[in-house]
Amino acid sequence: MRRGRKGFQLSAVSFQLGMVLLAGQAVAATTNAGVPAVVTLPANNHPSVSMALQFRTGAVDDPPGKAGLTYLTARLMAEGGTEALSAKELLETLFPMAAGVRPRVDKELTTFFTTVHRDHAAKMIGILTDVVAHPRWDPAEFARLRDSAVNDVEKRLRQGDDENLGKEALSELMYKGHSYGRLTLGHIADLKTVTLEEVKAHAAKVFTRDRLTIGLAGGYGPEVVEKLRTAVATLPEKGTPVVEVVPQAPHKPRVRIVEKQTASTAISIGAPWSVSRNSPDFAALLVARSAFGEHRQFNGRLMQRLREARGLNYGDYAYIEYFAQEGGDASTAQTGRARHQGEFTIWVRPVQNENALFATRAALYELQRTVGEEPFSDEEVERTKGFLDGYVLLYAPTDTHKLGFALDDRALGNDKSYLATLRGEVAKVTTADVNRVWGKLMKALLPQLEIVMVTPKAAEMKKAIVTNAPSPMRYQKDAQGNVPKKPAPLLAADKAIEKLPLGVSGDADVEVIPVAKLFE
């Protein structure tokens, strides 16, 4: 199997079989010219079977003026019924099986997942493959789901989810002009113009056998792979060429202020980079990131210094690859999102508006210190390695999780299992490795970081950023109206932080967008 920038190419050899290890188990990845690829975990005695149909298509395939077309198409396939079953009948059939078909659309991949008791595996094969190969294309369901997609962006994201609003606004800013540069969920005006005929035509172009990988795990029988392969044979054989994902060019810092009447300010910071799980120094980078700010953990500097020492907000985290905040299961939410363009981001959860600029500066201040006055210490690195040694085991507690990571390995062209090798790679990392890798990458990235704030009084915020006006930390008073005493070193750091430049060079580098126009 070879990987080029346009995706994976099947070998001229008629059959290839690769074996990699995943959490102590072998994973077979097979390809055969003219048929879908297959990724399987060895069958076990578990009562459930996990299946996935993953296509090399996503938001990158949305035509100009049709942002959200792939997302809407996948939802209509999964929720709108099949030729044999209406949408209502599909739900009624799946309910007693305690199963469902879950579509996940990302930038480069669209995956249809299902988990079902092994007694129902044969029946689910027919349903799952009918969803992708024989959708009903019901006009009423199309209208319902199109309205739902519009409302999801217009009502839920823009009006009720400031954290994800900021993260998605940062993504469009970072990837302006790039194939990742449009919201996966779609733009409101674009979604409103999509027709059912366009959805059907799009499906025929991107949900095809040459773009498909079949995934299977759990307590399945030996006949299931062939049944799945046979069932998808009615899909179109070839689709349009896979979109080439080229590296995003570096640029100078920019700030986007999304003006919205809010009681607090959501902040996102980041920039694209070339790092991926294939990078030889990824384990060292993982340790550094965790020591700096692991998602929803207290061991990182960001959490300790922004939340614990100053009480700024609920949490502060950093990420070395794309991260989706989707429900309570952070691990499951990350599979099916393999990307060839990497990114580094910082998530500063909402802070009081009066401390928004200080919190932004504080995150950048702590990042700068990791490559300046305060590189990671031996104690930090060893403590973080000990934490990760156990924490990475939580990445894939079920067959569905393991299968998701195995599919991502194939999508990224990994020759070895990411999960199976990760603990060993982390164990070998030294403090020198961590500071060398992190320092080199961050010194290059710091002059490129972009910032998004979702906040009211945007004109005042813009003026403060452009003029580099001080933004003193305002601590909360106690019940008696007094500000609690803080250590002298913390107060000295506050003074340095309140004057930290954000890197913009003038008025043109800070844009204000009313929330009503975002993703329009």
HUFENPE-V353088 format. One record per residue. RES is the residue in one small letter. SS is DSSP state (H for helix, E for strand, C for the rest). PHI is phi in whole degrees, -180 to 180 (none if undefined). D_LAST is the distance of its C-alpha to the last C-alpha in Angstrom with 1 decimal. Layout:
res:RES ss:SS phi:PHI d_last:D_LAST
res:RES ss:SS phi:PHI d_last:D_LAST
//
This chain:
res:m ss:C phi:none d_last:40.8
res:r ss:E phi:-119 d_last:39.1
res:r ss:E phi:-121 d_last:35.7
res:g ss:E phi:-118 d_last:34.1
res:r ss:C phi:-69 d_last:30.7
res:k ss:C phi:-89 d_last:29.7
res:g ss:E phi:116 d_last:30.6
res:f ss:E phi:-94 d_last:33.8
res:q ss:E phi:-112 d_last:36.5
res:l ss:C phi:-73 d_last:39.3
res:s ss:C phi:-68 d_last:42.7
res:a ss:C phi:-69 d_last:45.2
res:v ss:C phi:-65 d_last:47.5
res:s ss:C phi:-66 d_last:47.4
res:f ss:E phi:-148 d_last:47.1
res:q ss:E phi:-131 d_last:46.2
res:l ss:E phi:-134 d_last:46.4
res:g ss:E phi:-112 d_last:45.2
res:m ss:E phi:-118 d_last:46.2
res:v ss:E phi:-129 d_last:44.4
res:l ss:E phi:-104 d_last:44.9
res:l ss:E phi:-132 d_last:42.5
res:a ss:C phi:51 d_last:43.7
res:g ss:C phi:86 d_last:47.3
res:q ss:E phi:-119 d_last:46.6
res:a ss:E phi:-83 d_last:46.5
res:v ss:E phi:-120 d_last:43.4
res:a ss:E phi:-98 d_last:44.0
res:a ss:E phi:-120 d_last:41.4
res:t ss:E phi:-117 d_last:42.6
res:t ss:E phi:-135 d_last:41.5
res:n ss:E phi:-145 d_last:43.2
res:a ss:C phi:-53 d_last:42.5
res:g ss:C phi:90 d_last:40.6
res:v ss:E phi:-129 d_last:39.8
res:p ss:E phi:-62 d_last:37.1
res:a ss:E phi:-72 d_last:37.8
res:v ss:E phi:-132 d_last:39.1
res:v ss:E phi:-119 d_last:38.9
res:t ss:E phi:-128 d_last:41.3
res:l ss:E phi:-92 d_last:42.6
res:p ss:C phi:-56 d_last:46.3
res:a ss:C phi:-61 d_last:46.9
res:n ss:C phi:-131 d_last:48.1
res:n ss:C phi:-97 d_last:49.6
res:h ss:C phi:-69 d_last:46.5
res:p ss:C phi:-76 d_last:45.9
res:s ss:E phi:-112 d_last:42.3
res:v ss:E phi:-123 d_last:40.8
res:s ss:E phi:-105 d_last:37.4
res:m ss:E phi:-125 d_last:35.8
res:a ss:E phi:-147 d_last:32.7
res:l ss:E phi:-117 d_last:31.4
res:q ss:E phi:-112 d_last:29.3
res:f ss:E phi:-112 d_last:27.7
res:r ss:C phi:-81 d_last:26.7
res:t ss:C phi:-155 d_last:23.2
res:g ss:C phi:-172 d_last:19.8
res:a ss:H phi:-61 d_last:16.3
res:v ss:H phi:-64 d_last:18.3
res:d ss:H phi:-92 d_last:19.1
res:d ss:C phi:-67 d_last:15.7
res:p ss:C phi:-67 d_last:16.1
res:p ss:C phi:-55 d_last:14.0
res:g ss:C phi:80 d_last:11.1
res:k ss:C phi:-134 d_last:11.8
res:a ss:C phi:-60 d_last:10.3
res:g ss:C phi:102 d_last:11.8
res:l ss:H phi:-64 d_last:14.7
res:t ss:H phi:-65 d_last:17.4
res:y ss:H phi:-60 d_last:16.4
res:l ss:H phi:-65 d_last:16.3
res:t ss:H phi:-61 d_last:19.5
res:a ss:H phi:-64 d_last:21.3
res:r ss:H phi:-65 d_last:20.5
res:l ss:H phi:-66 d_last:21.8
res:m ss:H phi:-64 d_last:24.9
res:a ss:H phi:-80 d_last:25.7
res:e ss:H phi:-114 d_last:25.1
res:g ss:C phi:-94 d_last:25.5
res:g ss:C phi:94 d_last:29.2
res:t ss:E phi:-119 d_last:31.5
res:e ss:C phi:-59 d_last:33.8
res:a ss:C phi:-89 d_last:36.5
res:l ss:C phi:-133 d_last:34.7
res:s ss:C phi:-69 d_last:32.1
res:a ss:H phi:-58 d_last:29.4
res:k ss:H phi:-66 d_last:31.7
res:e ss:H phi:-66 d_last:34.7
res:l ss:H phi:-63 d_last:33.0
res:l ss:H phi:-63 d_last:32.4
res:e ss:H phi:-66 d_last:36.0
res:t ss:H phi:-76 d_last:37.4
res:l ss:H phi:-77 d_last:35.7
res:f ss:H phi:-58 d_last:36.5
res:p ss:C phi:-69 d_last:40.2
res:m ss:C phi:-88 d_last:39.7
res:a ss:C phi:53 d_last:37.6
res:a ss:C phi:-137 d_last:35.1
res:g ss:C phi:-162 d_last:31.6
res:v ss:C phi:-114 d_last:29.5
res:r ss:E phi:-109 d_last:26.6
res:p ss:E phi:-88 d_last:24.0
res:r ss:E phi:-127 d_last:22.5
res:v ss:E phi:-111 d_last:19.9
res:d ss:C phi:-126 d_last:19.5
res:k ss:C phi:-69 d_last:19.1
res:e ss:C phi:-116 d_last:22.4
res:l ss:C phi:-129 d_last:23.9
res:t ss:E phi:-130 d_last:23.6
res:t ss:E phi:-126 d_last:26.4
res:f ss:E phi:-106 d_last:27.8
res:f ss:E phi:-102 d_last:30.1
res:t ss:E phi:-154 d_last:32.9
res:t ss:E phi:-131 d_last:35.9
res:v ss:E phi:-146 d_last:38.8
res:h ss:E phi:-62 d_last:42.4
res:r ss:H phi:-62 d_last:44.6
res:d ss:H phi:-66 d_last:46.4
res:h ss:H phi:-106 d_last:43.2
res:a ss:H phi:-60 d_last:42.3
res:a ss:H phi:-63 d_last:43.5
res:k ss:H phi:-66 d_last:41.6
res:m ss:H phi:-68 d_last:38.4
res:i ss:H phi:-57 d_last:38.7
res:g ss:H phi:-65 d_last:38.6
res:i ss:H phi:-67 d_last:35.5
res:l ss:H phi:-60 d_last:33.5
res:t ss:H phi:-74 d_last:34.3
res:d ss:H phi:-66 d_last:33.7
res:v ss:H phi:-58 d_last:30.2
res:v ss:H phi:-92 d_last:29.4
res:a ss:H phi:-100 d_last:32.0
res:h ss:C phi:-137 d_last:32.2
res:p ss:E phi:-64 d_last:29.0
res:r ss:C phi:-78 d_last:29.4
res:w ss:C phi:53 d_last:26.2
res:d ss:C phi:-74 d_last:26.5
res:p ss:H phi:-59 d_last:24.3
res:a ss:H phi:-67 d_last:24.2
res:e ss:H phi:-68 d_last:23.2
res:f ss:H phi:-60 d_last:20.5
res:a ss:H phi:-62 d_last:19.0
res:r ss:H phi:-63 d_last:19.5
res:l ss:H phi:-73 d_last:17.9
res:r ss:H phi:-66 d_last:14.9
res:d ss:H phi:-62 d_last:14.4
res:s ss:H phi:-64 d_last:15.2
res:a ss:H phi:-65 d_last:12.7
res:v ss:H phi:-62 d_last:9.8
res:n ss:H phi:-64 d_last:11.8
res:d ss:H phi:-62 d_last:12.3
res:v ss:H phi:-80 d_last:8.9
res:e ss:H phi:-73 d_last:8.3
res:k ss:H phi:-100 d_last:12.0
res:r ss:H phi:-68 d_last:13.8
res:l ss:H phi:-72 d_last:11.9
res:r ss:H phi:-73 d_last:10.1
res:q ss:H phi:-104 d_last:13.2
res:g ss:H phi:-126 d_last:16.1
res:d ss:C phi:-145 d_last:16.2
res:d ss:H phi:-61 d_last:16.2
res:e ss:H phi:-64 d_last:18.2
res:n ss:H phi:-71 d_last:16.0
res:l ss:H phi:-59 d_last:12.9
res:g ss:H phi:-64 d_last:15.0
res:k ss:H phi:-66 d_last:16.3
res:e ss:H phi:-72 d_last:13.1
res:a ss:H phi:-66 d_last:11.9
res:l ss:H phi:-65 d_last:15.4
res:s ss:H phi:-60 d_last:15.3
res:e ss:H phi:-67 d_last:12.5
res:l ss:H phi:-70 d_last:14.6
res:m ss:H phi:-62 d_last:17.9
res:y ss:C phi:-107 d_last:17.0
res:k ss:C phi:-58 d_last:15.3
res:g ss:C phi:84 d_last:16.9
res:h ss:C phi:-103 d_last:18.3
res:s ss:C phi:-67 d_last:18.1
res:y ss:C phi:-88 d_last:16.8
res:g ss:C phi:-80 d_last:13.9
res:r ss:C phi:-129 d_last:11.0
res:l ss:C phi:-52 d_last:10.4
res:t ss:C phi:-60 d_last:13.1
res:l ss:C phi:-66 d_last:11.7
res:g ss:C phi:112 d_last:8.9
res:h ss:C phi:-99 d_last:5.3
res:i ss:H phi:-59 d_last:4.9
res:a ss:H phi:-64 d_last:5.7
res:d ss:H phi:-65 d_last:8.0
res:l ss:H phi:-60 d_last:9.6
res:k ss:H phi:-66 d_last:10.4
res:t ss:H phi:-94 d_last:12.3
res:v ss:C phi:-67 d_last:14.3
res:t ss:C phi:-110 d_last:17.9
res:l ss:H phi:-63 d_last:20.8
res:e ss:H phi:-64 d_last:22.6
res:e ss:H phi:-67 d_last:20.0
res:v ss:H phi:-63 d_last:20.1
res:k ss:H phi:-63 d_last:23.9
res:a ss:H phi:-66 d_last:24.1
res:h ss:H phi:-66 d_last:22.0
res:a ss:H phi:-59 d_last:24.2
res:a ss:H phi:-67 d_last:27.3
res:k ss:H phi:-89 d_last:26.1
res:v ss:H phi:-120 d_last:25.3
res:f ss:C phi:-98 d_last:27.1
res:t ss:C phi:-128 d_last:30.5
res:r ss:H phi:-66 d_last:33.8
res:d ss:H phi:-71 d_last:33.8
res:r ss:H phi:-102 d_last:30.6
res:l ss:E phi:-99 d_last:32.0
res:t ss:E phi:-124 d_last:33.8
res:i ss:E phi:-92 d_last:35.6
res:g ss:E phi:-120 d_last:36.2
res:l ss:E phi:-149 d_last:38.9
res:a ss:E phi:-154 d_last:40.6
res:g ss:E phi:100 d_last:42.8
res:g ss:C phi:-91 d_last:45.7
res:y ss:C phi:-90 d_last:45.3
res:g ss:C phi:-90 d_last:48.2
res:p ss:C phi:-65 d_last:49.1
res:e ss:C phi:-84 d_last:48.1
res:v ss:H phi:-67 d_last:44.4
res:v ss:H phi:-59 d_last:43.2
res:e ss:H phi:-68 d_last:44.8
res:k ss:H phi:-65 d_last:43.6
res:l ss:H phi:-65 d_last:40.0
res:r ss:H phi:-62 d_last:40.5
res:t ss:H phi:-68 d_last:42.1
res:a ss:H phi:-67 d_last:39.5
res:v ss:H phi:-89 d_last:36.6
res:a ss:H phi:-65 d_last:38.8
res:t ss:H phi:-84 d_last:37.2
res:l ss:C phi:-65 d_last:33.8
res:p ss:C phi:-56 d_last:33.3
res:e ss:C phi:-71 d_last:35.4
res:k ss:C phi:-129 d_last:33.2
res:g ss:C phi:-107 d_last:29.5
res:t ss:C phi:-69 d_last:27.8
res:p ss:C phi:-57 d_last:28.5
res:v ss:C phi:-66 d_last:27.0
res:v ss:C phi:-64 d_last:24.3
res:e ss:C phi:-78 d_last:26.0
res:v ss:C phi:-97 d_last:24.6
res:v ss:C phi:-97 d_last:25.9
res:p ss:C phi:-62 d_last:26.3
res:q ss:C phi:-76 d_last:23.6
res:a ss:C phi:-70 d_last:25.4
res:p ss:C phi:-67 d_last:26.2
res:h ss:C phi:-152 d_last:24.9
res:k ss:C phi:-81 d_last:25.7
res:p ss:C phi:-61 d_last:24.2
res:r ss:C phi:-137 d_last:20.9
res:v ss:E phi:-124 d_last:19.4
res:r ss:E phi:-115 d_last:15.9
res:i ss:E phi:-105 d_last:16.0
res:v ss:E phi:-91 d_last:13.1
res:e ss:E phi:-81 d_last:14.5
res:k ss:C phi:-152 d_last:15.0
res:q ss:C phi:-76 d_last:18.2
res:t ss:C phi:-129 d_last:19.8
res:a ss:C phi:-84 d_last:23.5
res:s ss:E phi:-148 d_last:23.2
res:t ss:E phi:-115 d_last:21.4
res:a ss:E phi:-91 d_last:20.1
res:i ss:E phi:-130 d_last:20.8
res:s ss:E phi:-132 d_last:20.3
res:i ss:E phi:-133 d_last:22.3
res:g ss:E phi:176 d_last:22.8
res:a ss:E phi:-163 d_last:23.3
res:p ss:E phi:-71 d_last:23.8
res:w ss:E phi:-152 d_last:27.5
res:s ss:C phi:-94 d_last:29.9
res:v ss:C phi:-70 d_last:31.3
res:s ss:C phi:-146 d_last:31.5
res:r ss:C phi:-64 d_last:34.0
res:n ss:C phi:-78 d_last:36.1
res:s ss:C phi:-65 d_last:36.8
res:p ss:C phi:-63 d_last:40.4
res:d ss:C phi:-101 d_last:39.8
res:f ss:H phi:-64 d_last:37.1
res:a ss:H phi:-63 d_last:39.5
res:a ss:H phi:-64 d_last:40.3
res:l ss:H phi:-67 d_last:36.7
res:l ss:H phi:-63 d_last:36.1
res:v ss:H phi:-65 d_last:39.0
res:a ss:H phi:-61 d_last:37.7
res:r ss:H phi:-60 d_last:34.2
res:s ss:H phi:-65 d_last:35.9
res:a ss:H phi:-66 d_last:38.2
res:f ss:H phi:-85 d_last:35.3
res:g ss:H phi:-178 d_last:32.9
res:e ss:C phi:-73 d_last:33.0
res:h ss:C phi:-56 d_last:30.3
res:r ss:C phi:54 d_last:31.6
res:q ss:C phi:-124 d_last:35.1
res:f ss:C phi:-98 d_last:37.2
res:n ss:C phi:-80 d_last:39.1
res:g ss:C phi:-83 d_last:36.7
res:r ss:H phi:-62 d_last:37.1
res:l ss:H phi:-58 d_last:33.5
res:m ss:H phi:-65 d_last:34.2
res:q ss:H phi:-67 d_last:37.8
res:r ss:H phi:-97 d_last:37.1
res:l ss:H phi:-89 d_last:33.8
res:r ss:H phi:-85 d_last:34.2
res:e ss:H phi:-71 d_last:37.9
res:a ss:C phi:-77 d_last:39.4
res:r ss:C phi:-116 d_last:37.0
res:g ss:C phi:66 d_last:35.3
res:l ss:C phi:-71 d_last:31.9
res:n ss:C phi:-165 d_last:29.8
res:y ss:C phi:-81 d_last:30.0
res:g ss:C phi:-167 d_last:29.7
res:d ss:E phi:-145 d_last:29.0
res:y ss:E phi:-139 d_last:28.8
res:a ss:E phi:-128 d_last:28.5
res:y ss:E phi:-139 d_last:27.7
res:i ss:C phi:-104 d_last:29.0
res:e ss:C phi:-151 d_last:26.8
res:y ss:C phi:-55 d_last:23.5
res:f ss:C phi:-129 d_last:23.7
res:a ss:C phi:-107 d_last:21.8
res:q ss:C phi:-91 d_last:22.2
res:e ss:C phi:-143 d_last:22.7
res:g ss:C phi:74 d_last:25.3
res:g ss:C phi:-85 d_last:28.8
res:d ss:C phi:-99 d_last:29.9
res:a ss:C phi:-64 d_last:28.6
res:s ss:C phi:-69 d_last:30.8
res:t ss:H phi:-60 d_last:29.7
res:a ss:H phi:-65 d_last:26.0
res:q ss:H phi:-91 d_last:26.7
res:t ss:C phi:-78 d_last:28.4
res:g ss:C phi:78 d_last:26.6
res:r ss:C phi:-128 d_last:24.4
res:a ss:C phi:-60 d_last:26.8
res:r ss:C phi:-135 d_last:25.3
res:h ss:C phi:-90 d_last:27.0
res:q ss:C phi:-110 d_last:25.0
res:g ss:E phi:-91 d_last:25.9
res:e ss:E phi:-157 d_last:24.6
res:f ss:E phi:-116 d_last:26.1
res:t ss:E phi:-140 d_last:24.2
res:i ss:E phi:-124 d_last:25.3
res:w ss:E phi:-113 d_last:23.9
res:v ss:E phi:-102 d_last:25.0
res:r ss:E phi:-65 d_last:24.4
res:p ss:E phi:-49 d_last:23.7
res:v ss:E phi:-122 d_last:26.3
res:q ss:E phi:-58 d_last:27.3
res:n ss:H phi:-55 d_last:25.4
res:e ss:H phi:-67 d_last:28.7
res:n ss:H phi:-109 d_last:29.2
res:a ss:H phi:-62 d_last:25.8
res:l ss:H phi:-69 d_last:26.9
res:f ss:H phi:-63 d_last:30.2
res:a ss:H phi:-62 d_last:28.9
res:t ss:H phi:-62 d_last:26.7
res:r ss:H phi:-64 d_last:29.8
res:a ss:H phi:-64 d_last:32.0
res:a ss:H phi:-63 d_last:30.1
res:l ss:H phi:-67 d_last:30.5
res:y ss:H phi:-60 d_last:34.1
res:e ss:H phi:-66 d_last:35.0
res:l ss:H phi:-65 d_last:33.5
res:q ss:H phi:-62 d_last:35.5
res:r ss:H phi:-66 d_last:38.6
res:t ss:H phi:-66 d_last:38.6
res:v ss:C phi:-114 d_last:39.3
res:g ss:C phi:-130 d_last:41.4
res:e ss:C phi:-72 d_last:43.7
res:e ss:C phi:-139 d_last:43.1
res:p ss:C phi:-64 d_last:42.8
res:f ss:C phi:-66 d_last:43.0
res:s ss:C phi:-87 d_last:46.5
res:d ss:H phi:-58 d_last:48.7
res:e ss:H phi:-64 d_last:48.5
res:e ss:H phi:-62 d_last:44.6
res:v ss:H phi:-66 d_last:44.6
res:e ss:H phi:-66 d_last:47.4
res:r ss:H phi:-63 d_last:45.8
res:t ss:H phi:-69 d_last:42.4
res:k ss:H phi:-62 d_last:44.1
res:g ss:H phi:-63 d_last:46.0
res:f ss:H phi:-63 d_last:42.8
res:l ss:H phi:-66 d_last:41.0
res:d ss:H phi:-57 d_last:44.1
res:g ss:H phi:-92 d_last:43.6
res:y ss:H phi:-66 d_last:39.8
res:v ss:H phi:-66 d_last:39.0
res:l ss:H phi:-67 d_last:41.0
res:l ss:H phi:-83 d_last:38.3
res:y ss:H phi:-64 d_last:35.7
res:a ss:H phi:-140 d_last:37.1
res:p ss:C phi:-80 d_last:39.2
res:t ss:C phi:-129 d_last:38.9
res:d ss:H phi:-61 d_last:39.2
res:t ss:H phi:-63 d_last:35.5
res:h ss:H phi:-61 d_last:34.7
res:k ss:H phi:-59 d_last:37.3
res:l ss:H phi:-64 d_last:36.1
res:g ss:H phi:-60 d_last:32.5
res:f ss:H phi:-68 d_last:33.9
res:a ss:H phi:-64 d_last:36.2
res:l ss:H phi:-65 d_last:33.5
res:d ss:H phi:-64 d_last:31.6
res:d ss:H phi:-56 d_last:34.8
res:r ss:H phi:-66 d_last:35.0
res:a ss:H phi:-62 d_last:31.4
res:l ss:H phi:-91 d_last:32.1
res:g ss:C phi:75 d_last:35.5
res:n ss:C phi:-69 d_last:37.5
res:d ss:C phi:-83 d_last:41.2
res:k ss:C phi:-133 d_last:41.9
res:s ss:C phi:-72 d_last:40.4
res:y ss:H phi:-59 d_last:38.1
res:l ss:H phi:-70 d_last:39.3
res:a ss:H phi:-67 d_last:43.0
res:t ss:H phi:-101 d_last:43.4
res:l ss:H phi:-64 d_last:41.2
res:r ss:H phi:-61 d_last:43.8
res:g ss:H phi:-65 d_last:46.5
res:e ss:H phi:-67 d_last:44.4
res:v ss:H phi:-63 d_last:43.5
res:a ss:H phi:-61 d_last:47.2
res:k ss:H phi:-83 d_last:48.2
res:v ss:C phi:-69 d_last:45.8
res:t ss:C phi:-110 d_last:47.7
res:t ss:H phi:-60 d_last:46.7
res:a ss:H phi:-62 d_last:47.2
res:d ss:H phi:-60 d_last:44.8
res:v ss:H phi:-60 d_last:42.1
res:n ss:H phi:-71 d_last:42.4
res:r ss:H phi:-67 d_last:42.8
res:v ss:H phi:-67 d_last:39.7
res:w ss:H phi:-62 d_last:37.4
res:g ss:H phi:-62 d_last:38.8
res:k ss:H phi:-62 d_last:38.3
res:l ss:H phi:-71 d_last:34.7
res:m ss:H phi:-71 d_last:33.7
res:k ss:H phi:-62 d_last:35.5
res:a ss:H phi:-76 d_last:33.4
res:l ss:H phi:-84 d_last:30.1
res:l ss:H phi:-52 d_last:30.5
res:p ss:H phi:-75 d_last:29.9
res:q ss:H phi:-117 d_last:26.5
res:l ss:C phi:-64 d_last:24.9
res:e ss:E phi:-114 d_last:21.4
res:i ss:E phi:-133 d_last:20.3
res:v ss:E phi:-126 d_last:17.4
res:m ss:E phi:-124 d_last:18.1
res:v ss:E phi:-103 d_last:16.3
res:t ss:E phi:-158 d_last:18.5
res:p ss:C phi:-83 d_last:19.4
res:k ss:C phi:51 d_last:21.2
res:a ss:H phi:-63 d_last:19.2
res:a ss:H phi:-62 d_last:21.3
res:e ss:H phi:-65 d_last:24.4
res:m ss:H phi:-65 d_last:23.3
res:k ss:H phi:-62 d_last:22.4
res:k ss:H phi:-61 d_last:25.8
res:a ss:H phi:-64 d_last:27.6
res:i ss:H phi:-72 d_last:26.2
res:v ss:H phi:-65 d_last:26.9
res:t ss:C phi:-88 d_last:30.3
res:n ss:C phi:56 d_last:31.0
res:a ss:C phi:-69 d_last:32.2
res:p ss:C phi:-61 d_last:34.1
res:s ss:C phi:-132 d_last:32.4
res:p ss:C phi:-59 d_last:35.4
res:m ss:C phi:-69 d_last:35.1
res:r ss:C phi:-110 d_last:35.5
res:y ss:C phi:-78 d_last:37.4
res:q ss:C phi:-72 d_last:37.5
res:k ss:E phi:-86 d_last:40.8
res:d ss:C phi:-81 d_last:43.2
res:a ss:C phi:-64 d_last:44.6
res:q ss:C phi:-90 d_last:47.1
res:g ss:C phi:85 d_last:44.5
res:n ss:C phi:-106 d_last:45.5
res:v ss:E phi:-83 d_last:43.4
res:p ss:C phi:-58 d_last:44.9
res:k ss:C phi:-67 d_last:46.8
res:k ss:C phi:-121 d_last:45.1
res:p ss:C phi:-61 d_last:47.0
res:a ss:H phi:-58 d_last:47.7
res:p ss:H phi:-61 d_last:46.1
res:l ss:H phi:-66 d_last:42.8
res:l ss:H phi:-66 d_last:42.9
res:a ss:H phi:-67 d_last:43.8
res:a ss:H phi:-64 d_last:40.7
res:d ss:H phi:-56 d_last:38.6
res:k ss:H phi:-64 d_last:40.0
res:a ss:H phi:-71 d_last:39.0
res:i ss:H phi:-67 d_last:35.5
res:e ss:C phi:-64 d_last:34.7
res:k ss:C phi:-113 d_last:35.1
res:l ss:C phi:-67 d_last:33.5
res:p ss:C phi:-70 d_last:31.3
res:l ss:C phi:-90 d_last:27.9
res:g ss:C phi:95 d_last:28.6
res:v ss:C phi:-75 d_last:26.3
res:s ss:C phi:-104 d_last:28.3
res:g ss:C phi:173 d_last:26.7
res:d ss:H phi:-58 d_last:24.0
res:a ss:H phi:-67 d_last:21.9
res:d ss:H phi:-86 d_last:21.7
res:v ss:E phi:-124 d_last:19.9
res:e ss:E phi:-110 d_last:16.4
res:v ss:E phi:-114 d_last:14.8
res:i ss:E phi:-126 d_last:11.2
res:p ss:E phi:-62 d_last:10.7
res:v ss:H phi:-59 d_last:9.3
res:a ss:H phi:-68 d_last:7.4
res:k ss:H phi:-100 d_last:5.3
res:l ss:C phi:-73 d_last:5.3
res:f ss:C phi:60 d_last:3.8
res:e ss:C phi:-76 d_last:0.0
//
